[in-house]
């Protein structure tokens, strides 16, 4: 089979690799699509997440759907359309999904976890992938397989809102920084709740147009973060920072009301950021981190179907595996009005 590997910063190469014999409880999946996530772009641009620098070559990709071609000894059926949860906690006996495991932590914080496309676990930019049965959710034609790779980022957005624990009767002024896929999904899910007023900021006008048209954002602001800071003072109850750098945190602190909540959703490119502790203390702002997601994928599928979350509007570009270099070049530069590109 063909697999794509990042061999150095901004450089992919294709390799041939044999399909290994399946282990017990594994199934073989033919990958239908894997989306290019922001974390993949961090590795592409910098070869690392902050100071976490794994050795090249890297096998990336974790937003994935496909078709079972060898069910092995499981109860699945061949040729079922499925979505893959990149988080594998089977080594820690998380017997019931979303519950605390043997390690004492919820599954997204489990120290024994493996995560698809996160070194050393191979990723899904490949033709076929062996996956543990517990990572699989059958789609049953509920969601078109063309958009199945968007279930994972929807789960991240869903978990981010869960972490915020918003009282929508009192905390209804909400700001989102960044209108990438996660920011757009957060907007759409927030608008399920009556009374939520969503403002979203981005410097890419075409994404803001989609935010307004497809993802129900109430107010869109086309600006970089520094310029936006001039006009936003103490207006918001909750900020979802899908950028997470010095400028975004500074803007968030200024824009939040007293007792506001700051959700750090985006992955920073550096290890250390500057935060003014006095401004946070005076307003008594809560800073809440989001680490992947602990939400069961069937729960996310149900959310998408029930509330008609427009995941199809996220995928703007599709590339073959052989054109993965072109795909990442476009995604990295935000060119050609890309929101989410998928590798098929």
Secondary structure, DSSP 4 states (H G I P E B T S, - for coil): -EEEEEEETTEEEEEE-PPPPPPTTEEEEEEEEEE--HHHHHHHHHSSBTTB-PPSSB----EEEEEEEE-TTSS--TT-EEEE-SEE-GGGT--STTS--TTSS-GGG-TT-EETTSTTS--S-BSEEEEEGGGEEE-TTSS-GGGTTHHHHHHHHHHHHHHHT--TTT--EEEEE--SHHHHHHHHHHTTSTT-EEEEEES-HHHHHHHHHHS--SEEEE--HHHHTTT--S-EEEEEESS-SHHHHHHHHHHEEEEEEEEE-SPPSSS-----HHHHHHHT-EEEE--S----HHHHHHHHHHHT--GGGTEEEEE-GGGHHHHHHHHHHT-TT-SEEEE-
